[in-house]
Amino acid sequence: MTHDTRSRPTVHALLSDGTTVRIRPVRPGDHEQLHGFYEEMSAENLRLRFFAASRYSAGMAADRACTPPRPGYRALMAESKDQVIGLAEYEVGDEAATAEISIAVADGLHHRGVGTLLVEHLVSDARADGITTFTADALSENHEVLRLFADLGLRTARRFEGPEVRCAIELDEDDAYLSAVEARGRAADVASLEPLLRPDAIAVVGAGRRPGSVGRALLHHLHAGGFTRRLFAVNPCATSILGVPSYPSVSALPKVPDLAVLAVPAAALPGIAEECGKAGVRALLVVSAGLDSQQAQALMAACRTYGMRLVGPNCLGITNTDPALSLDATFAADHPRPGTAGVAVQSGGVGIALLDGLSRLGIGVSSFASLGDKYDVSGNDMLQWWESDNRTELALLHLESFGNPRAFSRTARRVSRRMPVLTVDAGRTDAGRRAAASHTAAAATPTMTRQALFTQAGITATRSVGELLETAALLYSQPLPAGTRVVIVTNPRGGGVLAADACEEAGLSLPPLTPSVIESLSAVLPDGATAGNPVHVTAAVTEEQLGNCVDRIMRHPGIDTVLLALVPTAVAAATGDDLVRALTSGPARRALPVAVVRLEQNLPVRLLPATEGGSIPSYAEPGAAARALAHAAHRAAWLSRAAGTIPELAEVDTARARAVAETYLAAHPDGGWLDPRTCGELLTCYGIPQLPWSWVQTEDDAVIAAERLRGPDGRVVLKAHWQGLLHKSEQHAVHLDLEGESQVRAAFRDFETRFVGLMTGVVVQPLAARGTELFAGVVQDEVFGPLVLFGLGGTVAEVLADQAARLAPLTDLDVHDLITAPRCAPLLFGARGSGPVDLAGLEQLLLRLSRMAVDLPQLAEADFDPVLAMPDAVSVLDARVRLLPRRAQHPYLRRLR
């Protein structure tokens, strides 16, 4: 137990009713507060806590918590507005991995999740201290604390001993526990957003009497938009603005608003936020920009002290189009159309574009949040709101940063199962792609990391706002395709060619039609038509003929979607929008998704009304339609897969690995690259297979090692090493194909001559057998966590740039995706008659690398290059690992930013 609880940072978190509490370690100066906390407890509460109500209990409990730091003891307290409302402690007993826990909650605050939240934080601390089990004694009549333990999501055993119950709680962090924490966090988060997105009263602070101010525009939007609840303005120089009653200050309002909209100079924000908090305001929307660090800290301090959620600063505003509310607190030009798309953006400009596009398409908006500088409320918050609001069917995001990507990923995976989640993957450049494809893990870029996050979470990542809207239109109006097989139907032959190219480029396939389908189509199409794929129906096709053609194609079992590339003609009986009216009539035609390309269309995408309700997306160019269909196919494939699991791994010694890392960092406080012996020891802790090797520092030892390690062909390899050496081949620090004692001695002497004063030793290995050279690596992102990379390795890796990446911890499905994603994947499965490599061994190597990265936050970077894959074995030929002095931060622990 080496960690002092006083060093633990103070955090804020949400209770089940959405209010904010501060959680921090107990300090010696808290004695008076804690004594008062116990003194104010009822006799019954004290009896349940201490098994007896004694006038000495309060002082003894305060003494215990406030004594100087001691090994194996931790105490955390929860505060609300500087009042202690809860305390949780644990202390290690005779068994080092077991600690006894106790909890106390203030009278009147039970059933709000105070105790559960404190225990969750203690569980996180205990795991970091190597504790695996909590024990607790409780009176059998103390139903509240017994229910708290039972509902944690951890395995709990009870043993009744007379009037007492002995509880043993296993601290395994499995999916059941994370799901329980997640459910509690979701309920608390949604409750905290109620004052923001469903306020009973709003005050706009900074609404001016003259046109042109942002505050006045916000007030006008709220008033003109028909906000159905109480609305106030705050302006010391007016009694009414735009017909809305105005008051000189927030404290002078006749009703405490749930939401205060602040459009005032940055310098005034901290004082007004403090005033709002004291008045009882529960949420702030700050559109003001230009805060310096001191103003930002003061704003956040007020929000945390008084439990106010905050959107902004530097944002466009928020919207909730629920007719019972009609809340539009933005300064966009127009009111958004009510609908089913939830939108969260950081850029106000992108927000306006999405609001306008969704309104034009007829999809509309359920709620909208411009997050701006995102001090508090985030995309994760909005996803959980949409999941619970019973109105949102599409989630659209434009996020430039992620506060807690691992928590976001877990939320997004869950929400994506219920509704499409779409985003714009911004920040992509040629330079970024080249760097991301480098053969070392250090070259992994935020682009690669975001893409891994989106892929694993089932998020549809588009490349532009336009593509986002085009894809949203298809997902909103059409069923998901079962696969990627497309049949193109076109009346201009050139349109079919363009559509075919677009589909191939988007990763869709155009299967040939069967003879029976060709015969069936030929019977209903006009003379000159070609029943291939694309199906050319000619310019003379009638509405009836086109409808019959589409109907027969849709009945073909080998097709997943139909793409029509059409232009209106004077020859056909139907022109314009009438040409596609028949496409959605009848149940059979609704079984598959349909998209239309209208080359003469002046808008990028439209939703055309269908004859029997619903709509069909119409695009101005084939590429947009193909990309939208490809996104839909990818979503369908993701939904069809079961959630992956993290396999159990044998022969993993996490405790030893942590000791290796701590020992190295104790000797190297600034961190650095491990020497080969330490690196090899770390890999051994995780059962990662390595080619046999020996570390030598003299010529004679090199000869002895070479004799012992010679392979079947009698050849060995020598690799020079010194601190900071990264690319051995570039430094010519490798000698290959060495035979006999004389060649080994000559190679060693060459190293000594060229690297005099640098070289600290030499690695001797047998010459590896022939196989496929691969790369596996990790880079630890301080925000996203560990990213595992895999692809082609060896000397050609940097040129071919063939890699894939996934965020750890890897599931079995993630590992499958990593192995199959690179272009070199066919080589691994036996392309060209070479036979498959040891795929099971390769999967194990990636899983073990993932486990090592998750266990060791100090692991900044690891490169296994090359990894030799053969039919009967996989082994690491060369490994580099870099450690930095970092302490783990629990990614799923409930806390506000």
N, C-alpha and C positions, 0 to 999 in steps of 0.2 A: 504494500500500500504506500506508494511513493508520492501520490498526488495530494496536495493540500487543497481542501475544499475552498479556502479563502481565495485561491487563485482562479476559481471558476468565474467566468464572466456573468454579469447581470443580464438577464433577458426578460422580455415581455412576451406574454402569451395570452390566449383567449380562453375564458371559461365557457361553459356550455351555453350560457345565456348571451354570449357575445361581448361581455365586458372584459376589460383588459386588467391583468394583474402583472406585477413585477415579481420575478423569481430570482433570488440571489442567495449566496451562502450566508450563514449566520456568522456574525463577527462579535468579538468581546464587547464592543460598545452597544450591542443590541440588548444587553441584559435587562435594562429597565423596560423596554418595549415588550420583551418576551414575558417578563414577570407580569406586566399589566394584561397581556394577552390571556394568560392562564387565570389571573385574578378575576377577569370579567366573565369567565366561563361559568355556566350553571353547575350546581352540585351534581346533577345527573350526567352532564357532559364530562365532568372531571372523574366521576366514578367509572364511566365507560372507558375513559382513557387510561386511568391509573389503577383501576380495579377497586379503588376506595377513594372517598372524598376526604382529603386531609388538608388542613390549613397550611401544611408545609409543602404540598405538592408543587405549587406554583414556583416557589423559590428554588426547590431542588431541580425542577425541570429546566428553569432558566440557567441555573449554574451549570448543568450538564451540557447544554447547547453552546454556552459562551466561554467554555474553558479554552485554553490555548490549543492550537492544532495538535492532534495526536494521530498516530498511524491507525488506519482502519476505521476512522469515524468521519461521517459526513452529516451535515445538517443544512437543509434548505428551508427558506421561509418564503411565503407568498405575501405580498403587500398590495393593498389598494389604497391609493391616495395617502400613502405613508402610514397606513394602519396595518399591523400584522393580522392576517386573516387565516393563516395556516402554517403549519410546521411539519416537516417530515425528516426523520433521522434514520441512519443505520450505523451499526457498529459490528465489526468482525469479532467473532468469539474464538473458540478453540480451533475451529477449522478455518483455514485461511480463505477458502472459497465460499464460505457461508457467512452471512451477516443478518443480524436481527433488525427489523424495521419497526418504526412506530410512527403514527400519524395523529395530528390534532388539527381540528378545524373550528373556527370561531362559531359561537352560537348564531343562529339565523342565516348561516351561509352554507348549510348542508344542501346537498342535491344540486349544486352548481358546478361540480367538477373540480373543486379546489384540491381535495386530497388526491384524486386520480392524476391530475396534472403534476403535482409534486412527486408522486410515485414514479410517473413516467420519466421525469428528469433524474430521479435517484437511480432508476434502472440503468439509464445511460451512463451515469457516473460509475455505477458498480461494475458494469461490464468493462469499462476502461481500466478499472482497478483489479480485474481478474476474478471478480466475484461471480459465481454461477447460480447461487441460491439465496433467496431471502426467506427468513423465518419470521413468524409473528404470532404472538399470543393475544387472544381476544376473548372477551366474555361471550358466551354463546348467545346472549340476548342482544349483542351489539350487531344487529343486522346490517347496519349501514357499512361498517368497515368490512364485514364478511362479504357483502355484495360487491364492494369496491374491488377486493382481491379476485373474486370470481369473474368479474367483468373485464379484467385487465386484458384478457386475450392470452395470458400466460398459463402454462400448466400448473395447476394448484392442487395440492393434496391437503386434506383436513384430517385431524385426529382429535376426537373429543376426549377430554380428561376432566370429568366432573362438570363444573360450571364453565370451564374454559375450553377453547378450541385452539389447537396448535396447527398453524398453517405453514406449509412449505411451498414456496413459489419458485419455479425454475425460470431462469432469466434467458432462455433461448430466444433469440430474435428470429422467429420464423414468420412465415407469411400471415399466419393467424394473428400474431401480435401486431404486425405492421398494419394489417387490415383493420384491427380494432382501434389502433391509434388514429388511423386515417379516418374512420367513421366518426370518431369523437371530434377530430379536427374539422371535418367537413361540416358537421352540425354547428360547431362554434363559429366557424368562419361565415357560414350563411347567416347566422343570427347577427353577427357583427355588421353585416352589410345591409341589414334591413333599414336602419336609419338613413343610409346613403341612397339606396335604390328604391325604397318604399317609405319615404318620409311623410309624416303627418303635417309637418310645417317646415317651410324653408325661409331663410333670411338671406338676402343678397346684400353683402357688405361692400360698399364702394360703387353703388349705382348712382351715377351723376344725373343732374337735371338737364344737362345739355347733350344733344345727340353726339355720337362718336366715341363714347367710352365703352370699354369692354363690359364693365359692370352694368351699364344701361342696356346693352345688347342682350346680356344674359337675362336681365329682368324682363325685357320685352319678350324674349323667346318663351320664358316660363308663363308669362301672363297671356300672351297671344296664343300659345300652344294649348291653353285650357287646363292648366294644372288644377286638379280638383280639390286640393287641400288648402290650408292656410298659407298665404304668401306675404312676406314683409320685405321692405327695403330698409336699410340702415344708412342714414345720411343725416348728419347733425344740422344741415341747412335746409331741410325740406320736410314737410309733413305728408306729401304725397308725390309719387313719381310714376308717371304712366298709369295713373289710376290706382296704384298700389300704395297702401298706407306706409309711411316712412317714420322711423323713430331715430333718436339721436345716437343710440348705442344698442348693443346686443342685450345688455342688462336691462334696458328700458322696454324691451318688447313685452307685449301682453301675454305671450305664450312662448315658452322655451322651444326654439326650433330644433328638430332632429338634425337637420342639415343646414350648415352655414356655407354659402358660396362667397369666397373671398376674392375680390378683384381690386386690390389695394396695392400701393407701392411696397416693394420687398421690405423696406425698413420698418413698415408698420405691421408686418405679418406676425412677428412673435407676440407683440402686445395684444393684438386682436385675437389671436389663437388662445392666449391665456385667458382673456375675457370670455371667450366662447366656452372654454373648459369649465371655468368657475360657474358660468350660468347653467351648465348642464347640457350643452350641445353635445351630440353623440357622433357627428361626422362632419368633416370639412372637405370642400371642393375648392382647391386653390388654383386659380388660373394664372396668377401672377408669376412672373419670371424674374431672373436675374438675382437670385438669392446668393449671398456669399456664405462661406462655411459656417460662420457664427450664426447668421440668421437661420440657416437650415437646421443647425443643431437646436436652436431655441424653438423652432417650429415643431420639430419632432419631440422635443422634451415635453412641450405642452400637450401634444397628442397622446403620448404615452402616460403622462401623469394623470390625465383626466379621461383616458380610455376612449379617445376619438379616433375613428378610422379616417384615413386621408387619401384622397385622390389628387395627384399632382405632386408638386406645383408644375407650372409651365405646361398647361394642358388646354384642350379645347372644351372639355366639359363631359357631362354624362347625360344619358337619355334612358327613360323607361317608357315604352309606348303602350303599356297596359292601359286600356280605356278607363279603368277605374282610377287611374292616376294621371296619365298624360303629362309625364315629366320630361321636359326638354330644357335642360340647363346647359346649353351650348351656345356658342356664337357663330355657328354655321349659318350659311345663307338661308337654308330652307329647313323646314321640319321634316324629319325622316318619315317614311311611310311605315305604319305598324305592320309587323310581320313576325317571322320565325327565326331570323338570323341574329345571333349574339355577336357583337363586334367589340374587340379590345385592341387598341393601337397605342403606340408611343408617339407617333408622329401625327399631329393634328391634320396636316395636309393629306396624309394617307387616309385618315379617318373620314375627312370630307369626301374623298373620292369613293370610298367604300359605301358611305351612306347614300350618296347620289346614285351609284351604280345599283345597289340593292333596291332602292326605291324605283328606279327606272325599270328594272327587271320584273318588278312586282313581288319580289321575295319579301322585301321589307325587313324591319329590325325589331327584335324583341327588346333588347337593351344594348346600350353602347357606353363604352368608357374610354376616354382618351386619358391614358395613364401618365403622359408627360414624363417628368423626371423620376417617377415611380418610387417615391420615398416609402410608400407603404403598400397600398392596394396594387396587386399585380395581376398578371394573366392567370396565374394559378387560382387566385380568389375568384376571378370572373368565370373560369371554367366550372368551379364548384357552384357558383350561383346559377349558371345556366343549367347545370345538371339537376337542380332542384326547383326551378321556377315553373315547370309544367307548361312553358310557352316556347322554349328555344328548341329548334330542330337542326340548326347548323351553327357551328362555332367558327368565327373568322378571327385570326390573330395576326398582328404585325408587331413583333417584339424585337427590339434591338439588343436586349440584354436579358439575362435570367438571374434572378436573385438566388434561387435554390433549384437548379436544374433537375436534381434527382427527385425532389418532391414533385416538381412540375411533371416530370416524366411519369411518375407513378399515377398522378391524378389524370394526366392525359390518356394513359393506357386505359383507365377505367371509363373515362368520358367517351373516348373514341369507340368503345363498344356500343354506346347508346346513340351517338350522333356523329356525323362527319366533323372532324376538327381540321381546319385548313389554315395555312400560314403562308407568308411570303418569306422565302429563304433569301434574305438580302445579303450583300457583302461578298458576292461571288465575283472573282476576277481570274483572268488567265494566270497571273502570277500566283494567286492563292491556290489555284488548282495544281500548278506545277509544284509548289512547295508541299502541298498536302500529299502528293504522290511520291515524295522522296523516300528513300529506303531506310531512313532512321526515324524512330518514334518521335524524336525531338522536333521533326518537321511537321507533325500533325498540327493543323491550323484550326482556328475556331470554326471555319467552314466545315471541315470534316467532322468536328465534334458535334455541331448542330445537326448535320445530316444524319449522324448516327442516332442522336436523340430523337429526331423526327421519325426515322425508320422504325426504331424499336417501340415507340409510343403509338404508332399507327396514325401519325399526323400526316396529312396530305400537304406536302411542301411544294409550292409553286414558285416560279421565278419572277413574277411581276404581279402588280395589282390587277392588271388586265387578265392574266391567266387565272388569278384567284377568282375573279368574278365569273369567268368562263366556266371554270370547274364547278363553282357553286351553283350555277344555273343548271348544269347537268345533274348534279347530285340532288338538287331540290326537286327536279321535275321527273326524273327517270329512275326505274329500278336499277340495282347494281347488276352488271354483267357477270355471268358465271366464269368467264375467262377472257382471253384476248383475241378470240377469233371474230373477225369483222367481214361482213359482206358489204361492198360498196355498190350502190345503185345510182346511176347518173344518166341524165339526158344529154349533156355535152360530153363528148369523148375526152376532150382535154381536161375537163373537170375531174373525170375519173382517174386520169394519170396523176394529177396533182394530189388527189385524195389518197391514192395508193402510196405515193412517195411519203406523204405525211404520216400515214399509218405505220409504215415500216420504220420510219425514223423515230416514232414514238414508242416502238417496241410492241406494236400490235401485229398480228398475223392475218394474212388473207388466204384462207384455205381454198382449194379448188372445189367447185360444186360437183356433187355426184351426178352421174348420168340421169338418174331419175328426177333430180331437181331441175337440171337443164331442160329436160323434156317437158316438165310441168310448166316452167317459165315460158318456154317457146310457144306454148299453146295459148298464152294470154297476152303476149307482147306483140307490138306491131311489126310489120315486115321491116327487115334491116336491123332488128335488135340483135344483140350478142349476149347470150346467157352464160358469160364467164364470171370471173371475179376480178375487176368490176363488171357489173351487169350494165351494159349500155342499152338503155330503153328507147333511144332516139328522141329527137326533138318533137316528134309527132305523137308521143305518148299521151293518152287521155288520163283523166283523173281515175276513171274506173280501172283502166289497165294498170296504172301505177299502183293503185290500192291492191289489186289482185296479185301483182308481182310481189309487193312487200309482204302480203299475207302468206303467200306460199314460202317465201324465204324464211319467215319467222317460224314456220312449222318444221323447218329442217333442224334436226337435233344437233347437228355439228356446228351451229352458229351461236355466237354469244351476243352480238349486237349488229345493228344495221346503220350504215352511214349513207345518207342520201346527198349527192352533190347535184343540185338542180339550178336551172335558170329558167325564168318564165319566157315563153316564146309565143309568137302570134300564130304559130301552126297548131299548137296544142289547144284542146278545148278548154283547159284550165290554165289560168295565168296567175302570177303573183302568189299571195298567201293561200289562195284557194287550191293551189297545186298540192299542198300537204294536208288538206283538211281530212282526207280519208285515211291518213296514216295511223291514226290512233282510235279509230272506231272499231268496236268489237273486242272481246276479251282476249282473243288469241294474239292480237297485235300489241297488247300491253305486256305480254310475257317477257319481251326483250327490250332493252333500252334502244331508243332511236334518237339519232342526231341528224340535223340537216345543215348542209353548207349552201348558202345562197351567195354566189360570187358577186351579185349586184347589190347586196345589202349594204346600207350606209353605216350601220352600227356594228361594233365588233361582235356582239351577241344580243339576241332577243329571245324572249319566251313567247312562242305563238300559242294562242288558246286552241285547245283541241275540241273536237265536236262533242265529245261526251265528258267534258270537264278535264281538268288537268292542263298540262301544257307540254310543248316540245321545244327543245333549244334549237335555235337557228344561228349559225355562225357565218361570218363574212369571209372566212378563209379556212381551208382544210386543216392547216396546222393546229388551229385553236380547237377544232372539234376533236382531232386525233389526240391531242394532249389531254383534253378533258376526259375522253374515253379511257385513255391509259391510266389516268389517276383513279377513275372509278374501278377499273380492273384491279389495280393494286390494292385499293381499299377492300374490295371483295375478297381478294386472296388473303389479306391480313385478318379479316374477320373470320375466315374459314379455318384458321389455324387455332388450335388450342393454346392457351397461355403456356409459355415455357416454364420449366422448372430448373432450379439450380441443383445439379447432381451432388450427392455426397461423394467425397474424395477420400480414399484410403491413403495411409502413410503420409499424412500432413502433420507437421510439428510446428504449429503456430507459435507456441511459447518459445521454442528454440529460435525461430526466425526473428521474433521480436527482440530476443536477447542479442542476437547477432547484430541487428540494426542499432540497438542502444549502445552496444559495446563500441561499434565503429564510430558512432556520432559522439560518444564520450571522448574518443581519441581525436576526432576531427569535428569540432563544434560547428564549423561552417558547412559540413557535408562534403561530398565529392564522389568520384568514381571509385568503386570497390576494386581492390587488387584481385587477381584471379583466384587466390585461395579463398578469400572471403566471399567472393561472388559464387564460387563453386559450392561453398558451404550453404549459402542461402538457397541455391537451387535444389540442393539435396534435401533441405527442410520440406520442400514441396514435391518431392519425388519427380522432379523434372529430369528426364534422361539426358546424360551428357556423354560425349565421346570420351573414353578414358584419357587422362592427361596427368602430367607430373610437373611440378614447379621446381626449377633448378636455378642455382646461382653460380655454378662453376662448370668449367668445360668437362671435367671428369664425371660430375653428376649427370650432365647431359648425355654422355655416352652410356652410363649405366641405365638411365631412364629409357633411352632409345632402344637398348637391347631388350628391356623388359616389355616395352610397349609396341614393338614391331608387329605390324599386321601380317596377314597371310602372304603379302607380296614383299615383306621385309622392309618396307619404306616407312619413314617418319616425317613429321613436320615440326619445325622450330619456329616459335613466335616470340619476338622480343616484347618486353613490357617495361613501361615506366609510367609514373603518375601523369595523367593528362593525355596519354596516347589514346586516340579515338579510332583513327582509320589506319590500320596496320599496312594495308596494301599501298596506300598513298606514300607512306614513309619507307616502303620497301623493308618492312620489319618482319617479313615472313619468308622462310625458306621451305620449299616443297620438295617432295620426291627424293628425300635423302636416303642413300644406301650406304651401309657400312660405317665403321667408326671414323674413317678419315673424312668423309663428307660431313658427318655430324660435327666433328671438331672444327672443320673449316668454316661451317656455317656459324658456329658459336663465336669463333674468333672474328669473323666479319662483323657480327653484331657489336662485339666489344670494341672494335676499331671505330666503327661509324657512330656508335651511340655512347661513346665514352663520356662519363659524367651524367648520363641520363638513365641508362638502363638499370633497372632494379632486379631483373630476373628474366627467365625464359620459360615458356610453356612448351613441353614436349608432348606430341600426340602421334598416334599412328596415322598414316595416310588413310583418309576415309574412302570407303567404297563408293562406287558410282551410284548416283541417285538424283532426285529432284531437289534443288537447292531452294529453300523457302525462307521467308522472314516472319518472325513474330516479335511483337514489341508492345510496350506500354508507355504512355505518357500520362502523368498525373496532373490534371488540370485542377487548380485550387477551387474553381467554381463548379465545374462539371464532374469532378472526380476522375477516376482512372478510365482511359480510353485504350482499348486493346486493338492492335493493328495486325493484319496478316496479309501476306501476298508473296509474290516472287522475290527470292533473295539472291545472294551472291553478287558477282561483279556487274551483272546486267540489270539489276533491280532499278537503279537510279535512272537508267535510260528508258526502260520499258514502263516505269511508273504504274505498276499493277498491284494495287492494294485495296483492302476494304477495312472498315473500322466499326466497332461496336463499343458502347459504354459498359463497363463492368458494374456489378457482377454479371457474368455471362450465363444465360440459360442454355439448355441443350439446343433450343431453336436458334439462339444467337450464334452458337458455335457452328451449326449447320450453315447458316447464312454466311458467316465469315469464310468458310471453306469453299462454298460454291460461288461466291460473288466475284472474285478476281477472274480476269480473262484466262489465267493459267489453270483454272479449275479442271478443264478436261484432261490435263496431264495427270492430275491426281487420281482421276477415275479410270485411267487406262486407255486414254486416247492413243491412236496410232499403234495399237497392239502391244503397248509396253506393260500392261497390267496395272491394276490399281496399287497405290501406295498403302501403307498402314493407316487407314483413315481413323480407326479407333484410337490408335496411338496419337495421331494428330489432334483429335478432339480432346484427349486427355491433356496433352501439352497446353492447349489453349485454355482449358478449364483451370489448370493448375497455375498458369500465368495470371489469369483473372483473379484467382483466390489470393495469390501472393500480393497483387496490387490492392485488393480490398483490405487484406489484413494489415498491410504496412502503409500508412499514410506518408511515411518517410520516403517511400519509393517514388522518386521524382521521374525516373526514366529507366527503361530496360530495353535493350536490343538483343535479340537472339538472331544472329545473322553470320553464317547461314545455319538454318535448320535443315538437316539432311533427312529426306523422306524416302524410304525404300519399301518394298513390298512387305517386309517382315519387321520393320523397326523404324522409329523416328528418334533422332538424337540431335542435341544442340552441339554444333561444332565450335561456336564462338559466342560468348555472352558478355555483355557489358551492362552494369547496373549502377545507377547514381542515386545516392541517398541525400536528403536534405532534412534539417531538424524541423519536423512538423508534428503537430498533435492532431489526432483525429477529431473531426466535428461530425456528430451524428446527423446524417442528412434528413432523417425523418422525425427528429425531435420537434415537438410542437413549440414554435416560438415565432414571434413577429420579427421582421427585419429591423 
